[in-house]
């Protein structure tokens, strides 16, 4: 959100971020039996309408209600900070792969130990992880947050 020099584009990205947050909340909570709680359809529409008012006050903007795609945001982060050795997209994709039970993630990241089998045609494989592999996405996320906090401080000063 902070990378573009254009304030209007940064505001549009912030609106997209907030719209996505409202939609994600709705997706997570809508349909749950939360007796006495808020009607999630109304909460979503109220939040999007509030974002509409912010957008209208800024003048014509692109449609932000569609939200954003995480991969687009991470590609933008990599473009904003091209010299980051850990990258930002790959650690996100690995975590997403684990979260969604994708075999490529755990088979590609885990340490594989092949063991002999007593049964012909069967291979025993033990999958484990180590601290470095486990901390890789956390460190990449921390480095991204550090860079954006510095950028936020810079963009919060006069002249931006």
N, C-alpha and C positions, 0 to 999 in steps of 0.2 A: 504494500500500500504506500510505502514511503519513497519508493525508488523514483518515480517520475518527477521531474522538475516542475511540471505543470501542477499547480494547486488544484485546478478543476479535475484533472485526472486522478489525483490522490483522493479527492473527495468522492469521486465516482467509485473508486476502488473500495473506499471505506463503506459506502452505501451498499455495494455488492456484498462485502463481508458481512455487514449487519443483516442484510436480506437473507443470506445463506444461513446465518446463525438462527434467525427466526424460523426458517424452513426446516432446519435440522432439529430444532427444539420441537416443532410441530410433529415431525416424523417420529421422534422418539416418544413423545408424551400423548399424542392423539390416540384415542382408542383405549387408553388405560382407564381402569375403573378408579378414578380418583374422586370419590364421593365428596361433594362439597368444594371441589377445586374448580378452577377456571375452565371455561369452555375453550379448548385449544384452537378451534377454528376461529373464534372471535379474537383470541390473543394474537394469532398470526395476522389476521387482517388489520387489527389495530396497529400492530408494529409496522407492517408494510405501509399503512396509511401515514404513520408518523414519518417514515423515511421518505414518502412521496412529498410531504410538506417541506422537508429539508431540501430535497432535490429541486422543488419548485422555487424555493427561495434563492437558490443558486443560479437559476436560469435554466435554459435547455440543457439537458444531460442525456446521455445514452440510457437505454433501458437497463436498470440495475436489478430489477426484481428477479431476474434469472439467476442471481447469485454468481458463483464462480466455480471453477473446477480446481481442486487442490493441485493437480499437476501443473496447471497454468500458473498458479501462484508460486509454486516452487521453481518452475522454469524462469519466471521473472526474478526470483531471488538469486538464482544462479547467474542470470544476466547482469544483475546489479552488483554482484560480488563474484566476478569470474575467477578470481585467484584463490578461492576457497578449496583447499586440497581434499577435504572430506566430502565436498558436494552437499547438496541439500535434497535433490530429487531421489537419488538412490536410497538413502536411509529411510526416506518416507515410503518409498515403494516396498522396501523390505518389511517395514513395520506393517504396512497395509497388507502385504502378502501373508504375514503371520496372522494378522487379525482376521483375515478372510479365509484362512486355512488353505492357502495356495501351496501346493507341493514344491513349486520352484523355490519358494522362499526358504522353507526349512531344509530342503535338500541342497540348495545352493549355498546357504550360509553356515549350516551346521558342520561340525567336524565329523567325518565319516570314518568309522573303524569297521573294516571287513573282518568277519570271523568265519572260521570253517564251519561247515554244516555236515551233519551225518546223513542228510537226505540229498540224493542226487538232484541237481537242478534248482536247489534252494540256496540262496545266499543270505547269510545273517549279517545285518548291518546295524551297528549301534551309532545313533546320532547324538552328539553332545555339543555343548557350546562352551566358550571360554569367556572370561571377563572382558577382553578386548572386543570381541564380537558383540557382546551384550551391550557394552557402553557406547559403541560406535554411533548408533542413532541418537542417543542422549547427548553425546558430545557435539554432534553435528547440529542438533537443535539448539543447544546452548550457544554455540558460535553464531548461529543465525540470529538469535535473540540479541546477543551482544552487539552485532553489527547494526541491527535495526535500532537499538537504543541509542547508539552513537549517531546514527543518521537522524533519528527523531530529535535529538538534542541540537544537531546542526540545523535541521529544518525549522526548529522552533525559534530560531534567532531572527532578528531583523534582516531583511534582504531576501528572504525566501517567501 
